[in-house]
Amino acid sequence: MFLGIDLGTTELKVLLMSGDGDIVGTAHHPLEISRTKNRWSEQDPEDWWRATGIALATLRDRHPEAYSRVEAIGLSGQMHGAVLLGENDQPLRPAILWNDMRSASECAELEARAPRLREIAGNCAMPGLTAPKLLWVARHEPECFRLLTTVLLPKDYIRLRLTGVKLTDASDASGTLWMDVEHRNWSDELLHACDMTQAKVPPIVEGCRATGVVLASVATDLGLPSNVLVAAGGGDTATSALGVGATEAGEGFLSLGTSGVLSVVTERFRPSPELGLHALCHALPDRWHRTSVVLSAASCLRWLCKLTSVDEDRLLAEAESISESARDKAPLFLPYLSGERTPHNDPYAQGVFCGLSHSTDRGTLAYSAIEGVAFALSDGLNALRADGTGDTSIRLIGGGARSAFWAQLLADALGIVLHRPFDTNYIAALGAARLGCVAGGGDLRSVVRPQLRSQDFFPQDDRRQILSERLASYRSLYREMRWLFPR
């Protein structure tokens, strides 16, 4: 048996997989984001470890015999977060997350300090990435920066608690702005630009390598067998790709989670930072990704649920129930609740409803929200196509993908066929479990295979035409509003 642990933004998920690749069981535990100031986003690493114990206890109770035969663990996690450790490897402050926008001015500073940043890292400086966060800490919390001994990425803090080992993998490290992404190692030039050294970042290994075993005392606490291997794992972009079986050039996925991620595997390093795209390493050697990111996707729906005091299923049902003519006249929605990455790289962008009236009801707002996310993802797809991404095989995953209505809207807005696997919600955890299996000696090709499709969504020409017209208005709205956002 092999275990996948996926540290998401709003949930920690665990998945138990048999040696032949079948999913035996899953469990999860929710996580909260702390937003103590505008545009801040933080979590306490101790909450991650507590959630890990709770989720694993649930999994153990449901599948005691299978759980007792775990041989290896793979890790997956939200990318770009900064876990700052001091003496005795204790966190010095809450972790600053990927959707934290406080370091906008530090991004300009970093680009000035490191003129070759985009060439080496394959990415432009964005507030959500790791490096500018450290410049912010050095400026605003100098004592914390002085006491800093190690910066870890979120999933690697879970590894530290499991094994006592400080390591990371190439896929997660490629999202820090400190890595030479083509050559898959740390760049002294980029670290120096942040007054950092390799002594303060963990060594990098490939995601399918074993990185140690679970400590005996931790194994006892978690009810695991002795000497369970822990694989290097990957950032959630790479593990999601492995979860859907995307290992070859042209294969990819669209994740409709807290953020919206559209990622395609490439056989070589192909950066396009000027388009707001990320060039990231895969969790497999000699593979990379080209990735567009929408910072707020399914989180837009959760935000609207909180405002209107209904659950997501009810809100989606109300969105689906409005007539086509009402959809065509619905308010436009800019889904930039946490700023935006691809293609705008605009940390000041904000959410906007345009076109509200007395007749606007909750279902119409819900439709506008999910349509706005679809339009943002369409902008990301255009950025990928602008730099040479051709026909791709895209699988739709993430919590939002459970809605067939939203899936069809995405296919219509993007103009591509989307393939939705049976279980879209634990894909990254499945990819992590697969890495654990390979680290334990499993064969990569037999373990990492595409998931069976449950449904294909084909773009409808009539809806495509109407959505194209609304998309043009959506883009015009952003162009008119962008100058107001920083004020």
N, C-alpha and C positions, 0 to 999 in steps of 0.2 A: 504494500500500500504506500501511496505517496500523497503528501499533504501540500496544498498551496495556500499561502497566506497573502491576501491582497489588502494592503492598507490604503483604502480610498479616502476621500475627503469627508464624506458624510456617513460612511459605513466601513467597518473592517469585516472582510468576508473570508471564510475558510472553506476549503473544498477537499474532499477525500477522493482519491482516484486509485483504481486498481492497476495492477501491472500491465494489463492489456488495454488500458486507456479509458475504461468505463468510469463514469461518475458514480460514486457510492453514496455520497451525502454532502450536504452543504449546511452552513450556519453563518450568522452574521451578528454584529452588534453595532448600534448607531454611534456616531461621533458628532459632537457639536463644534461649530466654529465660533471663536471669540472675535468680536468686532468692536473693540473698546474705543476705537477712533475711526472717523470716516476714512474709507479706502484701506483699512487695515484688515488682515485676516491671519489669525494665529490659532495654534492648538498646543496643548500641553503634551509633550511626548509620553508622560506617565499615563495619560488617558489612552494612548495607543496600546501600551503594554497591558493595561487593565482590560481593554476591549479584546485583546488577543486571548487572554486567559478565559474570559467569559465565553467567547465564541468557540474556543477549543473545548471547553467543558460541555457546552451544548452539543457539539459534534460527537464527543466521547459518549455522552449519555444516549444519543440516538443510535450510534453504531459502535458499541464497545468492542466487539470482537475484531472488526476491521481496524479500528483505531489502535488497537494493541499491536498491530502488525506494521505500523508505519516504519519505513526504512529511510526515507529522505524527505526533506522539506524544501520547497522553492518559495522564493519571496517576490512579491510584486508591490509597487507602491506609487502613490502620487509623486510626481516629479518636482524638482526645482526647490523644494522646501529646504530651509536652513536650520539644522539642529546644531546649536552651539554648545560644545562641551568644554568644561573646565577641568580642574583637578578631580581625580577619581572618576572621570568620565560622567560627571553629573551635569545635566543641562543648566546653563547659566540664565536662561530666559525661555519663554514660550517659543516654539518653532514658528518661523515666519513662512507662510504658505505660498503656493504657486499663484494664487489669485490676489495677493497683496500688492497694492499699487503705490506704496509710500515712496519708493525709490526712483521716481521718474527723473529727478534732477541728477541723481547719481548715474543714470544710464548715459546721459550726455557726457558726464565726467569720465566714465569708463571708456567710451569711444575715443575721447581725447587722449587718455592715458595710454590706450592700446590701439594705435592706428591700424594694426593688422588683425584686429579682433574678428571681423567678419570672415576674413580669409582663413584664419586658423580654426575658429569655433564653428564656422558655418552658419552662424546666427547673428543677428543684430542684438544690441543690448535692449532688453525689455524688462520692465520692473518685476515681472513675475519670476524671472530667472534668478539663479543663486548669487552670482557675483555682485550685482549692484546692491543686494541686501547687505553684504558685508561692508561695502563702502558706507551705507547708511548707518550701520551699527558703529563703525569706527568714528563717524562724525557725531552721532547723537547719543551714543552710549559707550564712550571711550573706555570706561573701566571694564565693561563687559568684553570689549575687543582686546584689552590688555590681558585679561585672564583666559582668553581663548586658547585651548590646546588642540582641538579638532573640530572640523565641520563635517557632519554626516548628513546624508540625505535620509528622508523619513524611513524608508524600508530598512535602511542599514542600521538605524537605531534598534529596530526589532531584532536584527541579526546580533547586534552587540548584546542585547539582553538574553538572547538564546544561547550564544556561544562564547561571549566574552571577546570576540574577534572584531576588529575594525577593518572592514573592506567595503568596496563598492564594485559595481560592474560597469562595463563600457556604455551600455544603453542609458543608464541613469546618469552617469558622469557626463555624458554628452550634452545634457541639458543645463550644465552649470555655468557655461561661458569660461571655464578654466581649462577645457580639454582641447587638445589637437584631435579633432573628430576624425580626420582622415587616417591618422596614424594610431588612434585609439590609446593615447596616453596623455598624462597631464602636460600642460604647456607652462614652463617656467616663466615665459614672457607674459602670459595672461594672469598667472598667479601674482607675479610681481606688481602688475598694475593695480592689484587690490591689497598690496602690502601683505601678501600671503606667500607661503612657501609650501613645498611638497610635504614638509613635516606636519602640516596642519590639515592635510587631506588624506584619506585612506588610500591604500594601494588599489589599483584597478585590475580586475580579472574578467574573463569572459563569463557570460551569464550561466552557461551550462557546467561550469566547474564547481567542484565541492570546495567549501571554504571553512570546514571545521565540523564539529559535532555539537549537539546540544549538551550543555553542561549537566552533570549528573543531578545536581540539586534542582535545576530548572525542569529536567525531565520528570523528576519525582513530583514536582508541583503541578505539572501539566498532564501527568498521567501517561507520558510517552515512554516507549521502550528505551533502553540504554543505547548509546552510540548512534543516534539518529543523525545522518548527514544533513548539512544545510548547504544548498546550492547558492551561488552568487545571486541568481535571480535577475530581475530587470525592472526598469521603469514601466509604468502601466501601459505606455504605448507599445513597447516591445512584447510584453507578456500578453496583451490583448491580441497582437498579431499572431503569436504562437497559439493562443486559444482558438483562433479561427483557422489555423493552419496556413497562415500567410508567411511563407519562407522564401519565395522566389520573386524575382523582379516582376512588377506589375500587379502583384496580389496585394490587397489592402482591406481596410475596414473603415466604417464610419461609426464612431462611438457617440451615443446620445446619453451621456452621463451628466454629472455636474457641469462639466464643460463639454464642448462638441469637438471631437477630434476626427479629422479625415487624414488617413495615413496610408502611404503606398510604399512597398518595399522596393529598394533599388540595389543593384549589384555593385555600385561604387558610390563614393562620396560626391553628391551633387548639390552644393549649396545654392540657395537663391534668397539671401537675407533681405535684398532690396524689395522683395515681394511679401515680406512678413512671414515667410515659410521657415520652418525648422529643418535643419539637416541633423539627424540623430543616428546613432549607432543602433543596430538591432542587437538583441540578446544572443544572437548567433554570430560566430566569426565571419568576417568578409561579407557582411550584409549591413545595409543602412536603411533609413527611412527618409522620405520627404513628407512633411507633415504640416497641415494647416490647423490652427486652433482657434475656436470660438470660446471665449472665457465663460460665458453663461449660456447653457443649453437647457437641460432638464431642470436646472436650478431656477430658471425663469418661471417654470410651471409651479415649482414648490413655493416660490416667492408669492405668486398669485394665489395659491391655495391658502397661505397664511393670511393674506389680506382679506380673502372672501370667506374664510372659515369652512372650507370644504376639502375633501380629500382629492387626490390626483385622479382617481378613476372617475369620480363624479364630474370633475371639471372637464376631463377629456370627453366624457359622454355628452356634456352640454355643448362643447365645441363642435362635436360631430353632428349634433342635432340641428344646428342652424342651417338654413337653406343656402343653396349655392349663390343665389342673388345677394343674400346677406353677407356671405363670405367675400363677395366681390366688392362690397361697399364697407367692409369692416375697417376700423382704424388701422393705420400702419403702426408697427411696433419695432423700435430699435432695441435689441436685447442686450444692450451694453451695460448691464448692472454692475459689472466689475471692470469697466474699461474694455478694450478689445485688442487682440493680437493681429491675426491674419484677416484682411490685408492691411489694416490701418496702423497697427502699432501705436494705438492712441490710449494711454493710460487715463486720460481725462474724459473719454467718451462715457455717456450716461444713458440709462434707459429712457425711452420716450414713447408715449402714445400720441399719435397725431390723428385727429379726426373724430374725437369723442362728441357725442350728442346725447340728448335726453333719451333717445331710443337705444343707446348702447347698453346691453345687458351683460351678465357675467359670462355666458357662453360665447358671446361675440368677443369679449376681451380675451378669453382663453384661446379662441381661434387665432386672434391677432398675435398672441404670444408665441404659439407654436409655429405660425407662419413666419414670424420675424426670425426665429431661430433657423428655420429652413432657408431663409434668404441670406442670413449670415454665413451659413455653410455653403451656399451657392457661391458667395464671394470667395470663400476659401478654395472651392473646386476650380474657379476661374484662375486663381493665382497658380495653382498646380498646373493647369493646362497652359498657362502663359509661358511657362518655362519647360515645356516639353513632355509633360505627363500625358500619355495617350490613353488608349482603351485600357481599362482596369477592371478587375473582378472585385467588387466591393460587397462586403458583408456588413449588415447593420446589427450593432450590438448596443448594450447599455440599458439602463432602466427604462428610458423613454421609448426604447424599441419595442416594448411589449404592446404598444398601441398600434394596431394595424392602420388606423386612420392617420396617425402622424407619419407612419412609414410611407403610406401612399402619397401624402403631401410632400414628403422629402423627395420621393422618386419624381413627382411631377415638377417640383421646383428646380431640382438639379438636372433633370433630363437624362437620368441614368437608371439602369436596372439595379435594384438592391436585393440582396439575398439575406433573409433573416434566419439564423439558426434556431434550433428548438429552444435552447436556454440561452438567453442573451445577457443575463444578469451576473453570471459568475465566470465570464470568459477570461478575465485577467487572472483570476485565481486558478483556473484550469491551465492557463499558460505557465503559471508559476509551478504548479504540480508537475507539468511536463518537464520543466527544467530540472526539478528535483529528481525525476525519474532518469533523465539523461546523466545527471551528475552521479547517480547511483549505479551507472553502467548500462542503462537502457539504450536501445538503438533509436537515434534521432528520427529516422524516416518512418519507423513503425509507430513511434509515440506521437509525433507532431503531424497529425493528419487533419484535413478539413472536417468541420462538423457537418452532419447531415442538414440539408436545408428543410425548413418547415414551410416556407412561403417565399415566392418571388414577387416583387412589386415592380411593375412596368410603368413608365411614364405615359400618361393619357394626353393625347395631343390637344384636346379641347381645353383641358385645365392648364396645360403647359403654356398655351398662348395667353390666357388671362393672367396667370401668375407672372409671366414675363413682363407684362405691362405694369403690374403692381411692384415687381422687383425694381423696375426703372424708377418708379416714384420713391421706393424705399431708399435707393442709392442717392437720389436727389435730396431726400430729407436729411441724410447724414451730411452731405456736402454743405447744406445750408446751416445745419446746427453745429458743426464741429468747432466753429470759431467762438461759439458761446460757452462751450463746455468748461474751458479752463477758468472762466470768470465766475 
